[in-house]
Amino acid sequence: MANGSTTAKTMQKSKGPGLLSRFGRFIRESYVETTQKSAWPSWKELRQFVIVVIFAILVVAIWIGAIDYVLAFITARL
């Protein structure tokens, strides 16, 4: 009964590159991606973005604070 089972046992799969070489390749590709292929904002644009984010955070914080105050007032009256 020498069917394909004996030949399947003798043939082994190629494992390919090891873990460390794949990790090194990932690091190299990530470095190239972030340094050469990405568009970074200028300092002026970065400052503008930071101002917008801080303003948005303040608006949301005031909104949540107002809702908390109103709900605390309502629950205190119950």
mmCIF file of the N, C-alpha and C atoms, coordinates in Angstrom:
data_MODEL
# 
_entry.id   MODEL 
# 
loop_
_atom_site.group_PDB 
_atom_site.id 
_atom_site.type_symbol 
_atom_site.label_atom_id 
_atom_site.label_alt_id 
_atom_site.label_comp_id 
_atom_site.label_asym_id 
_atom_site.label_entity_id 
_atom_site.label_seq_id 
_atom_site.pdbx_PDB_ins_code 
_atom_site.Cartn_x 
_atom_site.Cartn_y 
_atom_site.Cartn_z 
_atom_site.occupancy 
_atom_site.B_iso_or_equiv 
_atom_site.pdbx_formal_charge 
_atom_site.auth_seq_id 
_atom_site.auth_comp_id 
_atom_site.auth_asym_id 
_atom_site.auth_atom_id 
_atom_site.pdbx_PDB_model_num 
ATOM 1   N N  . MET A 1 1  ? 0.828   -1.189 0.000  1.00 0.00 ? 1  MET A N  1 
ATOM 2   C CA . MET A 1 1  ? 0.000   0.000  0.000  1.00 0.00 ? 1  MET A CA 1 
ATOM 3   C C  . MET A 1 1  ? 0.868   1.246  0.000  1.00 0.00 ? 1  MET A C  1 
ATOM 4   N N  . ALA A 1 2  ? 1.634   1.362  -0.961 1.00 0.00 ? 2  ALA A N  1 
ATOM 5   C CA . ALA A 1 2  ? 2.515   2.529  -1.046 1.00 0.00 ? 2  ALA A CA 1 
ATOM 6   C C  . ALA A 1 2  ? 1.823   3.582  -1.895 1.00 0.00 ? 2  ALA A C  1 
ATOM 7   N N  . ASN A 1 3  ? 0.926   4.281  -1.281 1.00 0.00 ? 3  ASN A N  1 
ATOM 8   C CA . ASN A 1 3  ? 0.266   5.356  -2.010 1.00 0.00 ? 3  ASN A CA 1 
ATOM 9   C C  . ASN A 1 3  ? 0.994   6.658  -1.722 1.00 0.00 ? 3  ASN A C  1 
ATOM 10  N N  . GLY A 1 4  ? 0.345   7.783  -1.868 1.00 0.00 ? 4  GLY A N  1 
ATOM 11  C CA . GLY A 1 4  ? 0.966   9.090  -1.706 1.00 0.00 ? 4  GLY A CA 1 
ATOM 12  C C  . GLY A 1 4  ? 1.347   9.438  -0.288 1.00 0.00 ? 4  GLY A C  1 
ATOM 13  N N  . SER A 1 5  ? 0.990   8.629  0.693  1.00 0.00 ? 5  SER A N  1 
ATOM 14  C CA . SER A 1 5  ? 1.259   8.981  2.084  1.00 0.00 ? 5  SER A CA 1 
ATOM 15  C C  . SER A 1 5  ? 2.753   8.910  2.408  1.00 0.00 ? 5  SER A C  1 
ATOM 16  N N  . THR A 1 6  ? 3.475   7.970  1.798  1.00 0.00 ? 6  THR A N  1 
ATOM 17  C CA . THR A 1 6  ? 4.905   7.879  2.099  1.00 0.00 ? 6  THR A CA 1 
ATOM 18  C C  . THR A 1 6  ? 5.674   9.014  1.447  1.00 0.00 ? 6  THR A C  1 
ATOM 19  N N  . THR A 1 7  ? 5.254   9.425  0.274  1.00 0.00 ? 7  THR A N  1 
ATOM 20  C CA . THR A 1 7  ? 5.964   10.536 -0.371 1.00 0.00 ? 7  THR A CA 1 
ATOM 21  C C  . THR A 1 7  ? 5.636   11.855 0.312  1.00 0.00 ? 7  THR A C  1 
ATOM 22  N N  . ALA A 1 8  ? 4.453   11.954 0.866  1.00 0.00 ? 8  ALA A N  1 
ATOM 23  C CA . ALA A 1 8  ? 4.086   13.181 1.574  1.00 0.00 ? 8  ALA A CA 1 
ATOM 24  C C  . ALA A 1 8  ? 4.910   13.334 2.849  1.00 0.00 ? 8  ALA A C  1 
ATOM 25  N N  . LYS A 1 9  ? 5.269   12.216 3.469  1.00 0.00 ? 9  LYS A N  1 
ATOM 26  C CA . LYS A 1 9  ? 6.061   12.284 4.686  1.00 0.00 ? 9  LYS A CA 1 
ATOM 27  C C  . LYS A 1 9  ? 7.497   12.704 4.381  1.00 0.00 ? 9  LYS A C  1 
ATOM 28  N N  . THR A 1 10 ? 8.020   12.282 3.244  1.00 0.00 ? 10 THR A N  1 
ATOM 29  C CA . THR A 1 10 ? 9.409   12.596 2.929  1.00 0.00 ? 10 THR A CA 1 
ATOM 30  C C  . THR A 1 10 ? 9.580   14.027 2.438  1.00 0.00 ? 10 THR A C  1 
ATOM 31  N N  . MET A 1 11 ? 8.551   14.603 1.844  1.00 0.00 ? 11 MET A N  1 
ATOM 32  C CA . MET A 1 11 ? 8.637   15.975 1.358  1.00 0.00 ? 11 MET A CA 1 
ATOM 33  C C  . MET A 1 11 ? 8.296   16.918 2.504  1.00 0.00 ? 11 MET A C  1 
ATOM 34  N N  . GLN A 1 12 ? 9.172   17.863 2.762  1.00 0.00 ? 12 GLN A N  1 
ATOM 35  C CA . GLN A 1 12 ? 8.923   18.825 3.820  1.00 0.00 ? 12 GLN A CA 1 
ATOM 36  C C  . GLN A 1 12 ? 8.743   20.201 3.193  1.00 0.00 ? 12 GLN A C  1 
ATOM 37  N N  . LYS A 1 13 ? 7.937   21.007 3.868  1.00 0.00 ? 13 LYS A N  1 
ATOM 38  C CA . LYS A 1 13 ? 7.688   22.364 3.379  1.00 0.00 ? 13 LYS A CA 1 
ATOM 39  C C  . LYS A 1 13 ? 8.894   23.244 3.654  1.00 0.00 ? 13 LYS A C  1 
ATOM 40  N N  . SER A 1 14 ? 9.132   24.160 2.744  1.00 0.00 ? 14 SER A N  1 
ATOM 41  C CA . SER A 1 14 ? 10.170  25.152 2.960  1.00 0.00 ? 14 SER A CA 1 
ATOM 42  C C  . SER A 1 14 ? 9.639   26.187 3.943  1.00 0.00 ? 14 SER A C  1 
ATOM 43  N N  . LYS A 1 15 ? 10.381  26.426 5.008  1.00 0.00 ? 15 LYS A N  1 
ATOM 44  C CA . LYS A 1 15 ? 9.903   27.322 6.058  1.00 0.00 ? 15 LYS A CA 1 
ATOM 45  C C  . LYS A 1 15 ? 10.110  28.785 5.714  1.00 0.00 ? 15 LYS A C  1 
ATOM 46  N N  . GLY A 1 16 ? 10.989  29.104 4.818  1.00 0.00 ? 16 GLY A N  1 
ATOM 47  C CA . GLY A 1 16 ? 11.212  30.495 4.453  1.00 0.00 ? 16 GLY A CA 1 
ATOM 48  C C  . GLY A 1 16 ? 12.135  31.180 5.444  1.00 0.00 ? 16 GLY A C  1 
ATOM 49  N N  . PRO A 1 17 ? 12.171  32.499 5.401  1.00 0.00 ? 17 PRO A N  1 
ATOM 50  C CA . PRO A 1 17 ? 13.073  33.230 6.294  1.00 0.00 ? 17 PRO A CA 1 
ATOM 51  C C  . PRO A 1 17 ? 12.650  33.096 7.755  1.00 0.00 ? 17 PRO A C  1 
ATOM 52  N N  . GLY A 1 18 ? 13.630  33.212 8.629  1.00 0.00 ? 18 GLY A N  1 
ATOM 53  C CA . GLY A 1 18 ? 13.384  33.059 10.055 1.00 0.00 ? 18 GLY A CA 1 
ATOM 54  C C  . GLY A 1 18 ? 12.740  34.289 10.662 1.00 0.00 ? 18 GLY A C  1 
ATOM 55  N N  . LEU A 1 19 ? 12.449  34.181 11.933 1.00 0.00 ? 19 LEU A N  1 
ATOM 56  C CA . LEU A 1 19 ? 11.774  35.242 12.666 1.00 0.00 ? 19 LEU A CA 1 
ATOM 57  C C  . LEU A 1 19 ? 12.612  36.513 12.727 1.00 0.00 ? 19 LEU A C  1 
ATOM 58  N N  . LEU A 1 20 ? 13.907  36.381 13.022 1.00 0.00 ? 20 LEU A N  1 
ATOM 59  C CA . LEU A 1 20 ? 14.758  37.565 13.124 1.00 0.00 ? 20 LEU A CA 1 
ATOM 60  C C  . LEU A 1 20 ? 14.927  38.270 11.781 1.00 0.00 ? 20 LEU A C  1 
ATOM 61  N N  . SER A 1 21 ? 15.048  37.526 10.708 1.00 0.00 ? 21 SER A N  1 
ATOM 62  C CA . SER A 1 21 ? 15.199  38.169 9.403  1.00 0.00 ? 21 SER A CA 1 
ATOM 63  C C  . SER A 1 21 ? 13.898  38.860 8.984  1.00 0.00 ? 21 SER A C  1 
ATOM 64  N N  . ARG A 1 22 ? 12.760  38.271 9.331  1.00 0.00 ? 22 ARG A N  1 
ATOM 65  C CA . ARG A 1 22 ? 11.481  38.933 9.027  1.00 0.00 ? 22 ARG A CA 1 
ATOM 66  C C  . ARG A 1 22 ? 11.318  40.197 9.860  1.00 0.00 ? 22 ARG A C  1 
ATOM 67  N N  . PHE A 1 23 ? 11.752  40.156 11.125 1.00 0.00 ? 23 PHE A N  1 
ATOM 68  C CA . PHE A 1 23 ? 11.676  41.338 11.977 1.00 0.00 ? 23 PHE A CA 1 
ATOM 69  C C  . PHE A 1 23 ? 12.596  42.442 11.454 1.00 0.00 ? 23 PHE A C  1 
ATOM 70  N N  . GLY A 1 24 ? 13.806  42.069 11.039 1.00 0.00 ? 24 GLY A N  1 
ATOM 71  C CA . GLY A 1 24 ? 14.732  43.049 10.463 1.00 0.00 ? 24 GLY A CA 1 
ATOM 72  C C  . GLY A 1 24 ? 14.175  43.669 9.196  1.00 0.00 ? 24 GLY A C  1 
ATOM 73  N N  . ARG A 1 25 ? 13.553  42.862 8.361  1.00 0.00 ? 25 ARG A N  1 
ATOM 74  C CA . ARG A 1 25 ? 12.939  43.380 7.131  1.00 0.00 ? 25 ARG A CA 1 
ATOM 75  C C  . ARG A 1 25 ? 11.808  44.345 7.470  1.00 0.00 ? 25 ARG A C  1 
ATOM 76  N N  . PHE A 1 26 ? 11.015  44.008 8.479  1.00 0.00 ? 26 PHE A N  1 
ATOM 77  C CA . PHE A 1 26 ? 9.930   44.889 8.907  1.00 0.00 ? 26 PHE A CA 1 
ATOM 78  C C  . PHE A 1 26 ? 10.470  46.236 9.368  1.00 0.00 ? 26 PHE A C  1 
ATOM 79  N N  . ILE A 1 27 ? 11.542  46.227 10.157 1.00 0.00 ? 27 ILE A N  1 
ATOM 80  C CA . ILE A 1 27 ? 12.140  47.466 10.652 1.00 0.00 ? 27 ILE A CA 1 
ATOM 81  C C  . ILE A 1 27 ? 12.658  48.302 9.484  1.00 0.00 ? 27 ILE A C  1 
ATOM 82  N N  . ARG A 1 28 ? 13.364  47.686 8.546  1.00 0.00 ? 28 ARG A N  1 
ATOM 83  C CA . ARG A 1 28 ? 13.889  48.417 7.384  1.00 0.00 ? 28 ARG A CA 1 
ATOM 84  C C  . ARG A 1 28 ? 12.759  49.019 6.551  1.00 0.00 ? 28 ARG A C  1 
ATOM 85  N N  . GLU A 1 29 ? 11.718  48.240 6.282  1.00 0.00 ? 29 GLU A N  1 
ATOM 86  C CA . GLU A 1 29 ? 10.603  48.743 5.483  1.00 0.00 ? 29 GLU A CA 1 
ATOM 87  C C  . GLU A 1 29 ? 9.850   49.850 6.213  1.00 0.00 ? 29 GLU A C  1 
ATOM 88  N N  . SER A 1 30 ? 9.718   49.725 7.526  1.00 0.00 ? 30 SER A N  1 
ATOM 89  C CA . SER A 1 30 ? 9.050   50.775 8.296  1.00 0.00 ? 30 SER A CA 1 
ATOM 90  C C  . SER A 1 30 ? 9.853   52.066 8.262  1.00 0.00 ? 30 SER A C  1 
ATOM 91  N N  . TYR A 1 31 ? 11.167  51.962 8.363  1.00 0.00 ? 31 TYR A N  1 
ATOM 92  C CA . TYR A 1 31 ? 12.028  53.140 8.320  1.00 0.00 ? 31 TYR A CA 1 
ATOM 93  C C  . TYR A 1 31 ? 11.907  53.849 6.967  1.00 0.00 ? 31 TYR A C  1 
ATOM 94  N N  . VAL A 1 32 ? 11.960  53.079 5.894  1.00 0.00 ? 32 VAL A N  1 
ATOM 95  C CA . VAL A 1 32 ? 11.832  53.670 4.556  1.00 0.00 ? 32 VAL A CA 1 
ATOM 96  C C  . VAL A 1 32 ? 10.468  54.308 4.387  1.00 0.00 ? 32 VAL A C  1 
ATOM 97  N N  . GLU A 1 33 ? 9.443   53.651 4.886  1.00 0.00 ? 33 GLU A N  1 
ATOM 98  C CA . GLU A 1 33 ? 8.075   54.183 4.760  1.00 0.00 ? 33 GLU A CA 1 
ATOM 99  C C  . GLU A 1 33 ? 7.932   55.519 5.493  1.00 0.00 ? 33 GLU A C  1 
ATOM 100 N N  . THR A 1 34 ? 8.453   55.616 6.698  1.00 0.00 ? 34 THR A N  1 
ATOM 101 C CA . THR A 1 34 ? 8.263   56.842 7.473  1.00 0.00 ? 34 THR A CA 1 
ATOM 102 C C  . THR A 1 34 ? 9.192   57.965 7.046  1.00 0.00 ? 34 THR A C  1 
ATOM 103 N N  . THR A 1 35 ? 10.365  57.645 6.518  1.00 0.00 ? 35 THR A N  1 
ATOM 104 C CA . THR A 1 35 ? 11.299  58.714 6.158  1.00 0.00 ? 35 THR A CA 1 
ATOM 105 C C  . THR A 1 35 ? 11.170  59.173 4.721  1.00 0.00 ? 35 THR A C  1 
ATOM 106 N N  . GLN A 1 36 ? 10.822  58.277 3.809  1.00 0.00 ? 36 GLN A N  1 
ATOM 107 C CA . GLN A 1 36 ? 10.860  58.635 2.394  1.00 0.00 ? 36 GLN A CA 1 
ATOM 108 C C  . GLN A 1 36 ? 9.495   58.680 1.719  1.00 0.00 ? 36 GLN A C  1 
ATOM 109 N N  . LYS A 1 37 ? 8.553   57.924 2.195  1.00 0.00 ? 37 LYS A N  1 
ATOM 110 C CA . LYS A 1 37 ? 7.271   57.819 1.489  1.00 0.00 ? 37 LYS A CA 1 
ATOM 111 C C  . LYS A 1 37 ? 6.145   58.585 2.165  1.00 0.00 ? 37 LYS A C  1 
ATOM 112 N N  . SER A 1 38 ? 6.381   59.107 3.355  1.00 0.00 ? 38 SER A N  1 
ATOM 113 C CA . SER A 1 38 ? 5.333   59.825 4.078  1.00 0.00 ? 38 SER A CA 1 
ATOM 114 C C  . SER A 1 38 ? 5.498   61.325 3.886  1.00 0.00 ? 38 SER A C  1 
ATOM 115 N N  . ALA A 1 39 ? 4.373   62.014 3.862  1.00 0.00 ? 39 ALA A N  1 
ATOM 116 C CA . ALA A 1 39 ? 4.397   63.476 3.774  1.00 0.00 ? 39 ALA A CA 1 
ATOM 117 C C  . ALA A 1 39 ? 4.207   64.033 5.183  1.00 0.00 ? 39 ALA A C  1 
ATOM 118 N N  . TRP A 1 40 ? 5.224   64.736 5.674  1.00 0.00 ? 40 TRP A N  1 
ATOM 119 C CA . TRP A 1 40 ? 5.176   65.284 7.015  1.00 0.00 ? 40 TRP A CA 1 
ATOM 120 C C  . TRP A 1 40 ? 4.751   66.738 6.941  1.00 0.00 ? 40 TRP A C  1 
ATOM 121 N N  . PRO A 1 41 ? 3.968   67.224 7.905  1.00 0.00 ? 41 PRO A N  1 
ATOM 122 C CA . PRO A 1 41 ? 3.555   68.628 7.884  1.00 0.00 ? 41 PRO A CA 1 
ATOM 123 C C  . PRO A 1 41 ? 4.728   69.543 8.237  1.00 0.00 ? 41 PRO A C  1 
ATOM 124 N N  . SER A 1 42 ? 4.632   70.769 7.757  1.00 0.00 ? 42 SER A N  1 
ATOM 125 C CA . SER A 1 42 ? 5.651   71.756 8.130  1.00 0.00 ? 42 SER A CA 1 
ATOM 126 C C  . SER A 1 42 ? 5.390   72.192 9.570  1.00 0.00 ? 42 SER A C  1 
ATOM 127 N N  . TRP A 1 43 ? 6.342   72.957 10.146 1.00 0.00 ? 43 TRP A N  1 
ATOM 128 C CA . TRP A 1 43 ? 6.171   73.415 11.523 1.00 0.00 ? 43 TRP A CA 1 
ATOM 129 C C  . TRP A 1 43 ? 4.964   74.334 11.649 1.00 0.00 ? 43 TRP A C  1 
ATOM 130 N N  . LYS A 1 44 ? 4.723   75.151 10.635 1.00 0.00 ? 44 LYS A N  1 
ATOM 131 C CA . LYS A 1 44 ? 3.569   76.053 10.670 1.00 0.00 ? 44 LYS A CA 1 
ATOM 132 C C  . LYS A 1 44 ? 2.261   75.252 10.672 1.00 0.00 ? 44 LYS A C  1 
ATOM 133 N N  . GLU A 1 45 ? 2.188   74.263 9.798  1.00 0.00 ? 45 GLU A N  1 
ATOM 134 C CA . GLU A 1 45 ? 0.989   73.416 9.752  1.00 0.00 ? 45 GLU A CA 1 
ATOM 135 C C  . GLU A 1 45 ? 0.821   72.645 11.062 1.00 0.00 ? 45 GLU A C  1 
ATOM 136 N N  . LEU A 1 46 ? 1.923   72.167 11.615 1.00 0.00 ? 46 LEU A N  1 
ATOM 137 C CA . LEU A 1 46 ? 1.864   71.416 12.861 1.00 0.00 ? 46 LEU A CA 1 
ATOM 138 C C  . LEU A 1 46 ? 1.328   72.270 13.998 1.00 0.00 ? 46 LEU A C  1 
ATOM 139 N N  . ARG A 1 47 ? 1.784   73.513 14.092 1.00 0.00 ? 47 ARG A N  1 
ATOM 140 C CA . ARG A 1 47 ? 1.276   74.422 15.132 1.00 0.00 ? 47 ARG A CA 1 
ATOM 141 C C  . ARG A 1 47 ? -0.219  74.663 14.946 1.00 0.00 ? 47 ARG A C  1 
ATOM 142 N N  . GLN A 1 48 ? -0.654  74.856 13.702 1.00 0.00 ? 48 GLN A N  1 
ATOM 143 C CA . GLN A 1 48 ? -2.073  75.076 13.441 1.00 0.00 ? 48 GLN A CA 1 
ATOM 144 C C  . GLN A 1 48 ? -2.900  73.855 13.840 1.00 0.00 ? 48 GLN A C  1 
ATOM 145 N N  . PHE A 1 49 ? -2.404  72.668 13.528 1.00 0.00 ? 49 PHE A N  1 
ATOM 146 C CA . PHE A 1 49 ? -3.124  71.442 13.887 1.00 0.00 ? 49 PHE A CA 1 
ATOM 147 C C  . PHE A 1 49 ? -3.217  71.295 15.401 1.00 0.00 ? 49 PHE A C  1 
ATOM 148 N N  . VAL A 1 50 ? -2.130  71.615 16.105 1.00 0.00 ? 50 VAL A N  1 
ATOM 149 C CA . VAL A 1 50 ? -2.126  71.508 17.563 1.00 0.00 ? 50 VAL A CA 1 
ATOM 150 C C  . VAL A 1 50 ? -3.138  72.480 18.164 1.00 0.00 ? 50 VAL A C  1 
ATOM 151 N N  . ILE A 1 51 ? -3.203  73.687 17.639 1.00 0.00 ? 51 ILE A N  1 
ATOM 152 C CA . ILE A 1 51 ? -4.168  74.679 18.131 1.00 0.00 ? 51 ILE A CA 1 
ATOM 153 C C  . ILE A 1 51 ? -5.593  74.186 17.913 1.00 0.00 ? 51 ILE A C  1 
ATOM 154 N N  . VAL A 1 52 ? -5.859  73.612 16.750 1.00 0.00 ? 52 VAL A N  1 
ATOM 155 C CA . VAL A 1 52 ? -7.200  73.092 16.461 1.00 0.00 ? 52 VAL A CA 1 
ATOM 156 C C  . VAL A 1 52 ? -7.553  71.959 17.419 1.00 0.00 ? 52 VAL A C  1 
ATOM 157 N N  . VAL A 1 53 ? -6.616  71.067 17.681 1.00 0.00 ? 53 VAL A N  1 
ATOM 158 C CA . VAL A 1 53 ? -6.881  69.942 18.581 1.00 0.00 ? 53 VAL A CA 1 
ATOM 159 C C  . VAL A 1 53 ? -7.129  70.436 20.002 1.00 0.00 ? 53 VAL A C  1 
ATOM 160 N N  . ILE A 1 54 ? -6.310  71.375 20.475 1.00 0.00 ? 54 ILE A N  1 
ATOM 161 C CA . ILE A 1 54 ? -6.510  71.910 21.827 1.00 0.00 ? 54 ILE A CA 1 
ATOM 162 C C  . ILE A 1 54 ? -7.864  72.605 21.932 1.00 0.00 ? 54 ILE A C  1 
ATOM 163 N N  . PHE A 1 55 ? -8.241  73.366 20.918 1.00 0.00 ? 55 PHE A N  1 
ATOM 164 C CA . PHE A 1 55 ? -9.541  74.031 20.919 1.00 0.00 ? 55 PHE A CA 1 
ATOM 165 C C  . PHE A 1 55 ? -10.668 73.001 20.954 1.00 0.00 ? 55 PHE A C  1 
ATOM 166 N N  . ALA A 1 56 ? -10.556 71.956 20.153 1.00 0.00 ? 56 ALA A N  1 
ATOM 167 C CA . ALA A 1 56 ? -11.593 70.910 20.137 1.00 0.00 ? 56 ALA A CA 1 
ATOM 168 C C  . ALA A 1 56 ? -11.695 70.218 21.497 1.00 0.00 ? 56 ALA A C  1 
ATOM 169 N N  . ILE A 1 57 ? -10.562 69.962 22.130 1.00 0.00 ? 57 ILE A N  1 
ATOM 170 C CA . ILE A 1 57 ? -10.575 69.332 23.452 1.00 0.00 ? 57 ILE A CA 1 
ATOM 171 C C  . ILE A 1 57 ? -11.260 70.239 24.465 1.00 0.00 ? 57 ILE A C  1 
ATOM 172 N N  . LEU A 1 58 ? -10.975 71.533 24.414 1.00 0.00 ? 58 LEU A N  1 
ATOM 173 C CA . LEU A 1 58 ? -11.622 72.473 25.338 1.00 0.00 ? 58 LEU A CA 1 
ATOM 174 C C  . LEU A 1 58 ? -13.127 72.528 25.123 1.00 0.00 ? 58 LEU A C  1 
ATOM 175 N N  . VAL A 1 59 ? -13.557 72.535 23.872 1.00 0.00 ? 59 VAL A N  1 
ATOM 176 C CA . VAL A 1 59 ? -14.993 72.571 23.575 1.00 0.00 ? 59 VAL A CA 1 
ATOM 177 C C  . VAL A 1 59 ? -15.678 71.323 24.109 1.00 0.00 ? 59 VAL A C  1 
ATOM 178 N N  . VAL A 1 60 ? -15.077 70.164 23.870 1.00 0.00 ? 60 VAL A N  1 
ATOM 179 C CA . VAL A 1 60 ? -15.673 68.915 24.351 1.00 0.00 ? 60 VAL A CA 1 
ATOM 180 C C  . VAL A 1 60 ? -15.668 68.869 25.876 1.00 0.00 ? 60 VAL A C  1 
ATOM 181 N N  . ALA A 1 61 ? -14.589 69.336 26.509 1.00 0.00 ? 61 ALA A N  1 
ATOM 182 C CA . ALA A 1 61 ? -14.530 69.345 27.973 1.00 0.00 ? 61 ALA A CA 1 
ATOM 183 C C  . ALA A 1 61 ? -15.599 70.256 28.559 1.00 0.00 ? 61 ALA A C  1 
ATOM 184 N N  . ILE A 1 62 ? -15.802 71.426 27.971 1.00 0.00 ? 62 ILE A N  1 
ATOM 185 C CA . ILE A 1 62 ? -16.852 72.335 28.443 1.00 0.00 ? 62 ILE A CA 1 
ATOM 186 C C  . ILE A 1 62 ? -18.226 71.704 28.246 1.00 0.00 ? 62 ILE A C  1 
ATOM 187 N N  . TRP A 1 63 ? -18.425 71.063 27.105 1.00 0.00 ? 63 TRP A N  1 
ATOM 188 C CA . TRP A 1 63 ? -19.703 70.407 26.817 1.00 0.00 ? 63 TRP A CA 1 
ATOM 189 C C  . TRP A 1 63 ? -19.990 69.304 27.846 1.00 0.00 ? 63 TRP A C  1 
ATOM 190 N N  . ILE A 1 64 ? -19.007 68.450 28.096 1.00 0.00 ? 64 ILE A N  1 
ATOM 191 C CA . ILE A 1 64 ? -19.200 67.368 29.065 1.00 0.00 ? 64 ILE A CA 1 
ATOM 192 C C  . ILE A 1 64 ? -19.395 67.933 30.473 1.00 0.00 ? 64 ILE A C  1 
ATOM 193 N N  . GLY A 1 65 ? -18.642 68.971 30.827 1.00 0.00 ? 65 GLY A N  1 
ATOM 194 C CA . GLY A 1 65 ? -18.800 69.598 32.134 1.00 0.00 ? 65 GLY A CA 1 
ATOM 195 C C  . GLY A 1 65 ? -20.185 70.191 32.315 1.00 0.00 ? 65 GLY A C  1 
ATOM 196 N N  . ALA A 1 66 ? -20.711 70.830 31.265 1.00 0.00 ? 66 ALA A N  1 
ATOM 197 C CA . ALA A 1 66 ? -22.051 71.414 31.344 1.00 0.00 ? 66 ALA A CA 1 
ATOM 198 C C  . ALA A 1 66 ? -23.109 70.330 31.505 1.00 0.00 ? 66 ALA A C  1 
ATOM 199 N N  . ILE A 1 67 ? -22.976 69.250 30.741 1.00 0.00 ? 67 ILE A N  1 
ATOM 200 C CA . ILE A 1 67 ? -23.931 68.150 30.871 1.00 0.00 ? 67 ILE A CA 1 
ATOM 201 C C  . ILE A 1 67 ? -23.848 67.543 32.267 1.00 0.00 ? 67 ILE A C  1 
ATOM 202 N N  . ASP A 1 68 ? -22.655 67.367 32.789 1.00 0.00 ? 68 ASP A N  1 
ATOM 203 C CA . ASP A 1 68 ? -22.477 66.819 34.136 1.00 0.00 ? 68 ASP A CA 1 
ATOM 204 C C  . ASP A 1 68 ? -23.116 67.732 35.178 1.00 0.00 ? 68 ASP A C  1 
ATOM 205 N N  . TYR A 1 69 ? -22.922 69.025 35.026 1.00 0.00 ? 69 TYR A N  1 
ATOM 206 C CA . TYR A 1 69 ? -23.503 69.975 35.968 1.00 0.00 ? 69 TYR A CA 1 
ATOM 207 C C  . TYR A 1 69 ? -25.033 69.916 35.935 1.00 0.00 ? 69 TYR A C  1 
ATOM 208 N N  . VAL A 1 70 ? -25.590 69.899 34.734 1.00 0.00 ? 70 VAL A N  1 
ATOM 209 C CA . VAL A 1 70 ? -27.048 69.858 34.601 1.00 0.00 ? 70 VAL A CA 1 
ATOM 210 C C  . VAL A 1 70 ? -27.596 68.558 35.175 1.00 0.00 ? 70 VAL A C  1 
ATOM 211 N N  . LEU A 1 71 ? -26.993 67.452 34.860 1.00 0.00 ? 71 LEU A N  1 
ATOM 212 C CA . LEU A 1 71 ? -27.476 66.161 35.374 1.00 0.00 ? 71 LEU A CA 1 
ATOM 213 C C  . LEU A 1 71 ? -27.304 66.075 36.896 1.00 0.00 ? 71 LEU A C  1 
ATOM 214 N N  . ALA A 1 72 ? -26.221 66.621 37.429 1.00 0.00 ? 72 ALA A N  1 
ATOM 215 C CA . ALA A 1 72 ? -26.042 66.613 38.885 1.00 0.00 ? 72 ALA A CA 1 
ATOM 216 C C  . ALA A 1 72 ? -27.110 67.482 39.550 1.00 0.00 ? 72 ALA A C  1 
ATOM 217 N N  . PHE A 1 73 ? -27.430 68.604 38.943 1.00 0.00 ? 73 PHE A N  1 
ATOM 218 C CA . PHE A 1 73 ? -28.473 69.474 39.464 1.00 0.00 ? 73 PHE A CA 1 
ATOM 219 C C  . PHE A 1 73 ? -29.827 68.778 39.454 1.00 0.00 ? 73 PHE A C  1 
ATOM 220 N N  . ILE A 1 74 ? -30.120 68.090 38.350 1.00 0.00 ? 74 ILE A N  1 
ATOM 221 C CA . ILE A 1 74 ? -31.402 67.385 38.233 1.00 0.00 ? 74 ILE A CA 1 
ATOM 222 C C  . ILE A 1 74 ? -31.492 66.260 39.247 1.00 0.00 ? 74 ILE A C  1 
ATOM 223 N N  . THR A 1 75 ? -30.429 65.461 39.384 1.00 0.00 ? 75 THR A N  1 
ATOM 224 C CA . THR A 1 75 ? -30.479 64.329 40.328 1.00 0.00 ? 75 THR A CA 1 
ATOM 225 C C  . THR A 1 75 ? -30.499 64.805 41.770 1.00 0.00 ? 75 THR A C  1 
ATOM 226 N N  . ALA A 1 76 ? -29.932 65.963 42.061 1.00 0.00 ? 76 ALA A N  1 
ATOM 227 C CA . ALA A 1 76 ? -29.972 66.486 43.426 1.00 0.00 ? 76 ALA A CA 1 
ATOM 228 C C  . ALA A 1 76 ? -31.392 66.923 43.801 1.00 0.00 ? 76 ALA A C  1 
ATOM 229 N N  . ARG A 1 77 ? -32.176 67.342 42.846 1.00 0.00 ? 77 ARG A N  1 
ATOM 230 C CA . ARG A 1 77 ? -33.553 67.786 43.098 1.00 0.00 ? 77 ARG A CA 1 
ATOM 231 C C  . ARG A 1 77 ? -34.515 66.619 43.232 1.00 0.00 ? 77 ARG A C  1 
ATOM 232 N N  . LEU A 1 78 ? -34.127 65.439 42.854 1.00 0.00 ? 78 LEU A N  1 
ATOM 233 C CA . LEU A 1 78 ? -35.040 64.280 42.925 1.00 0.00 ? 78 LEU A CA 1 
ATOM 234 C C  . LEU A 1 78 ? -35.183 63.781 44.305 1.00 0.00 ? 78 LEU A C  1 
# 
